[in-house]
Amino acid sequence: MEEDTRYEAVRSRDARFDGEFFFAVETTGIYCRPSCPAVTPKRHNVRFFATAAAAQGAGFRACRRCRPDAVPGSAEWNVRADVVGRAMRLIGDGVVDREGVAGLAARLGYSARQVQRQLTAELGAGPVALARAQRAHTARVLIQTTDLPITRIAFAAGFASVRQFNDTVREVYASTPSDLRAAAPKGRTARRADTPSAGIPLRLAYRGPYHAGAVFDLLAREAVPGIEEVSGTPGRRTHRRTLRLPYGTGIVAVDERTGSSGTATHPGGWLDARLHLTDQRDLTTAVQRLRRLFDLDADPYAVDERLGADPRLAPLVAARPGVRSPGAADPEELAVRALVGRSAAERLVRRYGKALDAPCGTLTHLFPEPAVLAGAEPQGTLGALTAALADGVVRLDPGADRDDAQAALLALPGLDAATVAVIRTRALGDPDVAPPGVDVPDSWRPWRSYAVQHLRAAGELEFP
């Protein structure tokens, strides 16, 4: 977007661009989201940034009114397959916090210097600054929505020390952690966790309309006993599942929420979630995996505009605005399940799944790791797939090259193109996949995965 076009979005307080860019006001030293309700600043006082980290790096602090760090992530990172898009997905998954810039660069196949240069040139901030901005946002959410001790919040948000945490919060928000907690909106108090064992309550924000019914229908149809369940009546359902995370395990509950119209008055909404983690350092990673599972960083305005212009899809888009293309909480688990199906996946969980130290109702196990399955059942396509996942021959992490992953999957004996298309859509989060044998014209690019979801929701295609 040209800067004048961005300024028009700011003048009209257009929430469609929240998270796509940020603007800062030189006279106040504050940066905001485009839909900020404050008085529109003069054009010559405004600067634009691609990321919150870039605005922070330029010396601006987050607006306390519109809370720009709370917006959904940019849909651009889901679409882009280049090194910048892959890097942003990995940073969101917490790779920089766990492995440093060197680990990020190794996953991308570039030198640390090249990654630093590309991110800084395009986004105005390097990987360390981008990860720092993410940690600051996580910290603010925990400070204002839970009663967790400040020390625990510092490490849960990914900071290496309490001092680093305090300095970052003061720099980004011009407030101390105690001041942020005191300034929390009164409506949040009822949602706070009374004790750490009660879990961490979160609101997972999304932009525009969100057709939650179709997502929860899919999750209910696919649910594998022991690792996940969907309970309740349509419109008020809860999805619960176990998570294998870098430092420990987790159990999450996400509530179905309806009623967001995606209009100027209601530019988006959120899904209520509650996370139970054995190690609080897994918070950021768990949240990002849930965002991918529920496709919360999508841009429904762009998707619906493109698909709604097609005569075949127009009535489907009008009937179900905001249809999403769900991803996966665990890409390797999804790949195995796409191959073997629900019944066989249940058998694998019962036979090889790791039992939770503290079961929660019907949630008793984690899905077995690829290495465990490769050793237990090495024959056939399942053995070939799990061995390739365990050895790194096939990579499905957020920074994986989608074309390389597809080629590696198709090279495995017995893995057909239809299954690979499901894995590319769900595990790799590709928004533009055309399943083999389905009439999906190029005019639907780059949102063919969403078009397929519309066709399935309308009963014109069967679910795999």
Buried (B, 14 or more C-beta within 10 A) or exposed (E): EEEEEBBEBBEBBBBBBBBBBBBBBBEBEBBBBBBBEEEBBEEEEBBBBBBBBBBBBBEBBBBEEBBBBBBBBBBBBBBBBEBBBBBBBBBBBBBBBBBBBEBBBBBBEBEBEEBBEBBBEBBBBBBBBBBBBBBBBBBBBBBBBBBBEBEEBBBBBBBEEBEBBBEBBBEBBEBBBEEBBEEBEEEBEEEBBEEBEEBBBBBBBBBBBBBBBBBBBBBBEBBBBBBBBBBEEEEEBBBBBBBBBBBBBBBBBBBBBEEBBBEEEEBBBBBBBBBBBBBBBBBBBBBBBBBBBBBBBBBBBBBBEBBBEBEBBEEBBEEBBBBBBBBBBBBBBBBBBBBBEEEBBBEBBBEBBBEBEEEEEEBBBBBBBBEBBBBBBEEEBBBBBBBBBBEEBBBBBBBBBBEEBBEBBEEBEEBEEEBBBBBBBBBBBBBBBBBEEBEBEEEBEBBBBBBBBBBBBBEEBEEE
